Amino acid sequence: MALKVVEYDAMNIKYIPDQFKQIESEPKVLSDMSIKALEKNPTCFKFLPKDLILKEHIEKAIKYDFNNIKYINENFKDLIDKELAHYVISKDSMMLKFIPAEAIDKNICLDAVRSNGLSIEHVPKEIKDDEYVEIAKNATE
């Protein structure tokens, strides 16, 4: 029955108890229902048991809709790498505020500020310098 509910709308997985989201005999494995939900709508990763979410689930969710970066909580921040961060910034530079510090580098920040000068607000202090301020001014003119 639960599988049918998820097949109808993958986001219904949020109403399914966690015990059904993984295989009972192998608690570290997602159930068919959870896999089906992820295939239909990768955004539903946020309703699955956190210890079962893999980097590939996060990547699919972000590539499905880059705004999903907003839903990546502290449990998943280590799954965001520079490549994925760059992808998000290429879609919307203001998303820099959702990129974990470990994935931010000078190039990502420069790209964000060049794209939208207002994103300078989210550039870490240790990276921000006069060059960024100048680029931000030029980008907003």
C-alpha positions as CSV (number, residue, x, y, z in Angstrom):
1,M,0.0,0.0,0.0
2,A,2.8,2.5,0.9
3,L,4.5,1.8,-2.4
4,K,1.3,2.8,-4.3
5,V,1.1,6.0,-2.3
6,V,4.7,6.9,-3.2
7,E,4.2,5.8,-6.8
8,Y,1.3,8.3,-7.0
9,D,3.3,11.1,-5.5
10,A,6.9,10.6,-4.4
11,M,6.6,13.4,-1.8
12,N,4.1,11.3,0.1
13,I,7.1,9.5,1.5
14,K,7.2,12.1,4.3
15,Y,4.0,10.5,5.7
16,I,5.4,7.0,5.8
17,P,7.0,5.8,9.1
18,D,10.8,5.4,8.9
19,Q,10.6,1.7,9.6
20,F,9.2,1.2,6.1
21,K,11.8,3.4,4.4
22,Q,14.6,0.8,4.9
23,I,14.8,-2.9,4.5
24,E,14.0,-4.5,7.9
25,S,16.5,-7.3,7.5
26,E,19.2,-4.9,6.3
27,P,18.6,-1.6,8.2
28,K,21.4,0.2,6.3
29,V,19.7,-0.3,2.9
30,L,16.9,1.8,1.4
31,S,13.7,0.0,0.7
32,D,12.3,-0.3,-2.8
33,M,9.7,2.3,-1.9
34,S,12.4,4.8,-0.9
35,I,14.4,4.2,-4.0
36,K,11.2,4.6,-6.1
37,A,10.5,7.9,-4.3
38,L,14.0,9.2,-5.0
39,E,13.8,8.2,-8.7
40,K,10.5,10.0,-9.1
41,N,11.5,13.1,-7.2
42,P,15.0,13.4,-5.8
43,T,13.8,16.2,-3.5
44,C,12.3,13.7,-1.2
45,F,15.7,12.8,0.2
46,K,14.9,15.1,3.0
47,F,12.3,12.7,4.3
48,L,14.5,9.6,4.3
49,P,16.6,8.3,7.2
50,K,19.7,10.5,7.3
51,D,22.2,7.7,7.7
52,L,21.0,6.1,4.4
53,I,21.4,9.2,2.2
54,L,24.4,9.0,-0.2
55,K,26.3,11.6,-2.1
56,E,24.5,10.5,-5.3
57,H,21.1,11.2,-3.8
58,I,22.2,14.8,-2.9
59,E,23.7,15.3,-6.4
60,K,20.5,14.1,-8.1
61,A,18.4,16.3,-5.8
62,I,20.5,19.4,-6.6
63,K,20.7,18.7,-10.3
64,Y,16.9,18.1,-10.3
65,D,16.4,21.5,-8.8
66,F,19.4,23.6,-7.6
67,N,17.2,25.2,-4.9
68,N,17.4,21.9,-3.1
69,I,20.7,23.1,-1.7
70,K,18.6,25.1,0.8
71,Y,17.4,21.8,2.3
72,I,20.8,20.3,2.9
73,N,21.2,20.4,6.6
74,E,24.4,19.9,8.7
75,N,24.1,16.1,8.3
76,F,24.7,16.3,4.6
77,K,27.1,19.3,4.2
78,D,30.1,17.0,3.8
79,L,28.4,15.6,0.7
80,I,28.6,18.9,-1.2
81,D,31.9,19.2,-3.1
82,K,33.4,22.1,-5.0
83,E,32.0,20.8,-8.3
84,L,28.5,20.7,-7.0
85,A,28.9,24.1,-5.3
86,H,30.1,25.5,-8.7
87,Y,27.0,24.0,-10.4
88,V,24.7,25.7,-7.9
89,I,26.5,29.1,-8.2
90,S,26.2,28.9,-12.0
91,K,22.5,28.7,-11.6
92,D,22.1,31.4,-8.9
93,S,25.0,33.2,-7.3
94,M,23.0,34.2,-4.3
95,M,22.9,30.5,-3.3
96,L,26.5,31.0,-2.1
97,K,25.0,31.5,1.4
98,F,23.9,27.8,1.4
99,I,27.2,26.4,0.3
100,P,29.2,24.8,3.1
101,A,32.5,26.4,4.0
102,E,34.4,23.3,3.0
103,A,33.2,23.6,-0.6
104,I,33.8,27.3,-1.0
105,D,37.0,28.5,-2.7
106,K,38.2,31.8,-4.2
107,N,37.0,30.8,-7.7
108,I,33.5,30.0,-6.6
109,C,33.3,33.3,-4.8
110,L,34.7,35.2,-7.8
111,D,32.1,33.6,-10.1
112,A,29.3,34.4,-7.7
113,V,30.3,38.1,-7.3
114,R,30.9,38.5,-11.0
115,S,27.4,37.1,-11.7
116,N,25.7,39.2,-9.0
117,G,27.5,41.8,-7.0
118,L,25.1,41.4,-4.2
119,S,26.4,37.9,-3.5
120,I,29.5,39.6,-2.0
121,E,27.5,39.6,1.2
122,H,27.9,35.8,1.4
123,V,31.7,35.7,0.6
124,P,33.6,34.5,3.7
125,K,35.6,37.3,5.4
126,E,38.9,35.4,5.0
127,I,38.4,35.3,1.2
128,K,36.9,38.8,0.6
129,D,39.3,41.5,-0.3
130,D,39.4,44.8,-2.3
131,E,39.2,42.9,-5.6
132,Y,35.9,41.4,-4.7
133,V,34.5,44.8,-3.7
134,E,35.6,46.3,-7.0
135,I,34.1,43.3,-9.0
136,A,30.8,43.6,-7.0
137,K,30.6,47.3,-7.8
138,N,31.1,46.7,-11.5
139,A,28.6,43.8,-11.5
140,T,25.8,45.9,-9.9
141,E,26.3,48.9,-12.3
